[in-house]
Amino acid sequence: MEYGCIGERLIHSFSAQIHPKLFDYKYELKEIAEEDLDAFMKAKDFKAINVTIPYKQAVIPYLDYIDDTAKKIGAVNTIVNKDGKLHGYNTDFSGLKALIKKAGIEIKDKKVLILGSGGTSKTAREVAENLGAKSIFRLSRGKSEDCITYDEAYEKHTDAQIIINTTPKGMFPEIKGTAIDIDKFPCLLGVIDAVYNPLRSELVLKAREKGIKAEGGLYMLISQAAFAAEKFVGSKVSEEKINRIFKDMLKDKENIVLIGMPSSGKTTVGKLLAQRLGREFIDTDSEIVNVVGRSIPEIFSFMGEKTFRDIESNAIGVIAGRQGTVIATGGGAILRKENVENLRKNGRLYFIDRPLDKLITTSDRPLSSNRVDLQRRYNERYSIYKSSCDFSVSGDRTPDEFANMIEEEFTK
C-alpha cells in the first residue's frame, strides 16, 4: 500500500472516494486487527496513511516525529513515511475548525460540551480552546480525571451553549439514536457532529428542528483529507476545491425521496429519475411485499394497519441507511414522524403534489379504494406532506415533467 487509511472497521469510510478527487494517487482502505497493528507499523510499507478509530493514539509509539498540534492533542490521524522515518500529524484539528466555520457556529466565550473520550474528543477540546471557548467539558459514560459523566452534565451543565459529538453514536449502520438528550440544554446555540455517515445524524436533525445551528461531519472529513493530502504530496489544496468536492460528494451520497398520495406517480417518476441519474430505485411498498411475502391489501386484511405501519417503519429504517438512491415511499409513510426523520438522514424529500381530481382509486390501495376514502386521506395528509418535504412539485403534469423538475432542483 502506498497511500491509504488504516482502522479496525472501515465499512463506513468515504476516504477512498475523496482522495482521488484531491490528487492523482491510488488510495486504499486497510482494516487491521489490533494484534496486527504492531507488525504493520514496524514494516513501514507505505508512503503515507491516514489513521482512524481506534488507532489514533496507538500509533504514536511508532513515530519518529510528531508535530506540535498532534503532540498537544495526543492523537495522530496522518502519518508520512520520509525515508523510513515516520512523521505524525493531526489534520482533524484543521478539519474540525473548517467545519465549525462553515456551520457559522461561534465558540468564543461559550460553554462547550464534547461527547466522547477518544482521540477525536481530544482534538475537539484543542479546537474549542483555540477558538476561545469559555469552558470545556468532555463527557464519558464513566467518570475519569479529565471527563465528566452524562448524568453530571444533566445535573450541573444544562447551561451549555455548544455540543460537539465525537462518539460513533448514530453512525452507519446503526443510524438511530443520539449520545445525549439535547432537550435538557435550553441555552444550546450550536451542535457539531463528527459523524458523516449518515449525512445528517439524528442529533443534527433534532437540533435543526429546534432552530439550532447544526452540521454533520462530511465537511470535516473532506477538509481533513485535503490537509492530509497536502502532507502526502507537498502541494496545497484550495478552499474552493474543498467546497466543490463537498458539494459533489453530498449530491452523490444524498437520496432522492418521493412522498405523496397514492396514485400521484411516485413509482413512475422514481424509476425515470433512477434511470436518468444512474441510481438504484427502491420502492418501499415493494420491499415490504418481498419481506412479508404478501401483497399490501393482504397485509392490511390479515394483519391490520398498525402491523403494516410497524413493518413499514422497520423497512424504512433500513432503507434510509442507503445512499445515492431514489426512494418512492408509500402514501402513508409520512404519518409516522420517525419515518420522516429516518428518510431525512440521507435524503432530500420531494412532495409530488398532484391535484386531488387527478388522483385515481384502485382496489389494491386499501385506504383509498374509493373517492370518499381518497378525499379523506387527502385531507388528513396534505399538510403533513407539505411540512415534511424539502421541495414540492405541483400541478397536473406528466411523469416526465415531474422528473424534470426534481432533477433540475436536485442537481443545481
N, C-alpha and C positions, 0 to 999 in steps of 0.2 A: 504493500500500500504506500503510495506517495503522499496523497492528501486524503483526509477523511475525518470521521468523528468516531470516537470510542465511547462506549457506555454499556451498561448492563442490559438495557432494553430500549431498542431504538425504533420500534414499530411505529411510533407516533412522529418521528422526526421528519422535518421538511428540508433539512440541511442539504441533502444531496440534490434537491431541486433548486436551491438558492445559489449555491456556489458557482455552478456553471454559468449563471447569469452575470456573475461578477467578473470572472477571469476564465481564460481558456485552459482549464486543467481538469483532470478526472478526479472526482471526489467520491469516496466510498464510505458506507456505514459499516462499522465493525462492532458487533456485540461481543463483549468479553466477560467471561465469568470471573468472579472475584479471585478465584485461585489461579487464574491465568494472567492476571494483570502484571505480576512481577516479571514473568518471562517476556511479556510483550514490551514492557518499558525498558528492560535491560537489553533487548535485542536492538532497539532504536531503528527498526526497519521502516522508517517513514521520513518524509521531508518536513511535513508539518501536519498537525492534527488539532481538532477541537476535542474537548473533553466534557462529557455531561454526566448526569446523575448515574451512579453515586461516587464518581472518582475524582471530583474536582479538588478534593483535599488529599486523597490517597496518592496522587501522582507527584505531589510536592517533594518527597524524599529522593526522587529520581532526577531532579533537575539540577543543573549546574549553575543556573542563573534565574532569578525571579525579579521581575520589575517591581518598583516600589508600590504601585497600586495593588497588585496581586499579593504582595507580601503583607501589606496592611490588612487586606481583606482576609487572607488566609485561605484563598481558593484560586485555582487556576483553570481556565477553560480553553486556553490556546497554548500549544507547545510548538516551537520551531526548532528543528534539528540543524544546527550550524556547525558543520564539520565535526559531527559526533558529539557536540555539546548541546544539551537540551535547555532551551530558554523558555521560561514560562511567563504568560501574561494573563490578564483578566479583561477581556473585551466586553463582558457582561456589564461592567461598570458604565462604559460609554453607551452601550446599547440601551440600558435602563434609563439613563439620563435623556437620551434621544426620545424614548417612548413618553416619558413624563412631559417633555417639552411639546411633543406632538399632541398629547391629550389636553394641553392647556391647563395643567394642574399646578398650582403654586404650593411649594413645600415650605418656603421660608416662613419661620416663626409659627409653624404648625406642629401639633402633636401627632406623631406618626406611629401607627401600629404595623409591625411587619409579621406576617403569619409564616411560621416555619423556623427551623433552626439549622438548616443545612447551608451549603456554600452560597447559594443564591441569596439567602436571607442576610448573610454577612455582606454580600455585595450591596444589597438594598440599604443596609444600615449605613454603609460608607457613602452611598449616593445621597441619602437623606441628610447626612451630616454635611456633605459637600454643598448641598443646596440650602443649607441654613435652617434645618428643622429645629424647632424649639426644644422638643423632647422626642426620644425614640425608644420604643419598647418592642423587643422581639418576643413572639408568642410560641409556646410549645405545649404539647399535651402534658408534659411533666416539667415541674419547676426545676431550674438549674441556676447556676451562678449568674448567667447573662440572659436568661429567658424567664418570663413570667408565664403563668398558665392562662388558658382562655377564661376560666372562671374568674381569675383575678382581674382580667381585662373587663369583664362584665360588671364586676363589683366596683372597681376603682378608676377605670379609664373610659367611661362612656362619653366623655367629652373629646375623644379622639376625633381629629378632623380628616386624617388621611389613612387609608388602609392599603398596604401593598401585600398581595398574596404571592408567596414563593413556594407554597406547598403544591403537590400534584393533585389536590382535590378538585374534581370536576374535569380532569383531563381524560382524553380518549384512551381506552374505550369506555371508561366509567364516567360518562359526561354529566351525570346527575349529582346534585349536592354542592354545598359550599362549606368552607372550613370555619366560617364564622357567621353569626346572625347579625346582619347589618342593621336590622330594625332596632337594635339596642344602642345604636350610636346616633343620637339625634343631631349632633353637630357635624356629621360627616359631609365633607366637601368634595372628596375625590377618592376614586378607587382605581388601583392599578393591579392587574392580574398577569403574572408571568406565563400563565397557561395560554398557549396559542392554538391548541387543537382540543376542543372546537374553537372556531374563530371568535366566538363570544361566549364566555363561560356563564354559568348560572349566576355567579357573583356579579359579573359585569352587567348582565341583563337586569338583575334585581336593583342594582344601583341606578341604572338608567331609568328604570320605571319610577324611581323616587325622585327623578330630576337631578341626580348626582352625576358629575362628570366621571366617566369610567372608560377604560380601554384595556383590551386584551393584549397578549404578548407577541403577536405576529410582527409588529413593527420593531420591537426589541430584538426578536430573533434575527430579522433581516439586517438590522443595524449592527448587531454584534458580529454577524457573519461577515459583513463588509469590513469592519475594523480588524477582524481576524485575517481576512483575505489580504488586507494591506500588509500585515506581518508576514504572511506566507510569501508574497511576491515582491514586496518593497515598492508598491505603487498605490496612489491614493484612489479612493472611491468617492465621487461627488455626492452631495446630499440629493441632488436631482436624480441621480441614478438609483439611490436607495429608495426614494419616493416612487419612482417608476416601477421598480421591482415589487414594492409593496402593493401598489395598485394592481399590477398584473397577477400577483400571487393571490390577492384577495378575490379577484374575479374568477380565477382558475379554480379556487377551492370552494367558493360560495355556491350553494344550491339555489336553483330557481324553484320556488314552491308555489303551486297554484291552488288557490282556495276559491270557493264559490258554490252556488246552488247546484243540486243535481240537474243534469242536462244542460249546464251552462257551457260545456265544451272543454272542460279541464283536460280530459284524457286526450282528445284530438289535438288540442293546442300544445299540450305537453309533448306528444310524440313529434309534432312538427319542429318544436324548439330543440328537442334532443337530437333530431336528425341534422338540423342546420348547424348546431354548435358542436356536434360530435360528442354528445354526452349520453350517459346511461339514462334511460327513462324508468321511473318507478311509480307504479300506481298502488297506493296504499290499500285500496279495496282488493285488488288482485293479489297482493301479498297476503292479506288476511285469508282469502279463499284458499290459497296454496297451503297455508299453515294449518287451517282448520279442516280443510277437505270438504267444505260445504259452501254453497252459494250464499250471498249476502241475505236474500229472503229466507233461506233455510235457517241461517244463524239466528235471525230475528224471530222466526216462528218457533224454533225448538229451544233456544237459549234465552231469548228476551233481549231487549235493547240494552239494559245495563251490562249484561255479559258481553254483548257486541262492543260496547264502548270501552270496556276493560281490555278486550282483545285488541281493539284499535289503538288504544293508548300504549300498550306494550309494543305493538308493531311500529308505531311512530317513534317511540323512544329508541328503538334500534336503528330505524331508517335515518333518523335525524343525525346520527353519528357519521353518516356517509358524507362525502364531499364531492363537489363537481358534478352533481346530477341534476336532473329535472324531476320534480316530485309532484304528482297530482294527488290531492287528498280527497277523501270522501266529503260529501256535503256537510256532515255534522261534526267533522273533526275539530272545528273551532269551538265547539260547545264546551270543551274542557280546556281550561287555561293552561294546564300542564302541556297539552299538545302544542299549543301556540308557542309556549316558551321553549320547548324542545326544538321545534322547527326553526325558530329564530337563531339558535346557537350556531348553525352553519348556513342558514338560509335567508334569502330575501323573499318576502311573501307578496304575491300578486293576486289581487281580487279580480276575477273575471265577472264583471258586473253586467250581465246580460239582462235586458228588461224582462219583467215577470211574464208579459204576454207572449214572449218568445221562448219561454221555457216549456218543455213538454212533460207529460206524465206517461210513465210506463209501469207495467206490473212488477218489474224487477227492482223497483225502488220502494221499499216497504213504507217509508214515511211520506212519500209524495206520489202515490199511485193514482191520485185523482186531483182535480183542480182545487177542491176545497182544502185538502191537506197541503197541496203545494203552496197555496196562498198563505196558509197558517205558518208553514215552515219559513216562507219568505219573510213574513212579518216578524217572526221570532228571531231570525238570524241576521237580518240585513245590517243592523247596527253593529253586530259582533264582527261581521266580515269587514266593515269599514274601519273599525277600531283595531283590528288585528293585522291589517295589511300594511305594507310599506309603500305600495303603489297600486292604484285602482285603474283598471282599463274597462271602460264602459261603452255601451251602445249596442245597436243591432248590427254586429259585424260578423264577417266570415272568420273561420278559424285562422286563415292566413293573415287576415288583418289584425286579429288579436296577437298572433305570434309576432308579427312585425313590430307592433307597439311594445311588447315586452322585450324583444331582442334589442330594440333601439335603446330603451331605458337601461337595460342591464349592461350593455356594452359601452355606453357613453363614457 
